[in-house]
Amino acid sequence: MKSASELYASLTKEHTELTKKIIKIEKFMKTDDYAGLEAKEKRLLIIQQNIMFAYADVLLQRIDEIKERL
């Protein structure tokens, strides 16, 4: 079992990596390649982005909980 500080570091790293992926999707959504996608594919990317935002939020909540134990 990971210590609180190890879990904090792991979750922080995961959040950073997820944030980079969110930024990558946001940048892609501003390109001509995105504009050229079919409507269904655009909807799926928007859904993916929304789920990633929710996931990032949960990670931040977990990080905050762990911070209180450190």
C-alpha positions in Angstrom: 0.0 0.0 0.0 1.3 3.4 -0.9 1.9 6.0 1.7 0.0 9.3 1.6 2.9 11.1 0.1 3.4 8.5 -2.6 -0.3 8.5 -3.4 -0.2 12.3 -3.5 2.7 12.3 -5.9 1.1 9.6 -8.1 -2.2 11.4 -8.3 -0.5 14.7 -9.0 1.4 13.2 -11.9 -1.8 11.6 -13.2 -3.6 14.9 -13.1 -0.7 16.6 -14.9 -0.7 14.0 -17.7 -4.5 14.2 -18.0 -4.4 18.0 -18.2 -1.9 17.8 -21.0 -4.3 15.5 -22.9 -7.2 17.9 -22.3 -5.1 20.7 -23.7 -4.2 18.6 -26.7 -7.9 17.9 -27.4 -8.8 21.6 -27.0 -6.1 22.6 -29.5 -7.2 19.9 -31.9 -10.8 21.2 -31.7 -9.6 24.6 -33.0 -8.1 23.0 -36.2 -9.3 22.5 -39.7 -9.0 18.8 -39.2 -11.5 18.9 -36.4 -13.8 21.2 -38.5 -13.7 18.5 -41.3 -14.9 15.7 -39.0 -18.4 14.3 -39.3 -20.9 15.5 -36.7 -20.9 12.2 -34.8 -17.1 12.2 -34.4 -17.2 15.8 -33.1 -19.9 14.9 -30.6 -17.8 11.9 -29.4 -14.8 14.1 -28.9 -16.9 16.6 -26.9 -18.2 13.8 -24.8 -14.6 12.5 -24.3 -13.5 16.0 -23.3 -16.3 16.4 -20.8 -15.5 13.0 -19.2 -11.8 14.0 -19.0 -12.9 17.3 -17.2 -14.9 15.3 -14.7 -12.0 12.8 -14.2 -9.6 15.7 -13.6 -12.0 17.2 -11.1 -12.2 13.9 -9.2 -8.4 13.6 -9.2 -8.2 17.2 -7.7 -10.7 16.3 -5.0 -8.7 13.2 -4.1 -5.5 15.2 -4.1 -7.1 17.7 -1.7 -8.2 14.9 0.6 -4.7 13.5 0.7 -3.1 16.9 1.3 -5.1 17.2 4.5 -3.4 14.0 5.8 0.2 15.2 4.9 
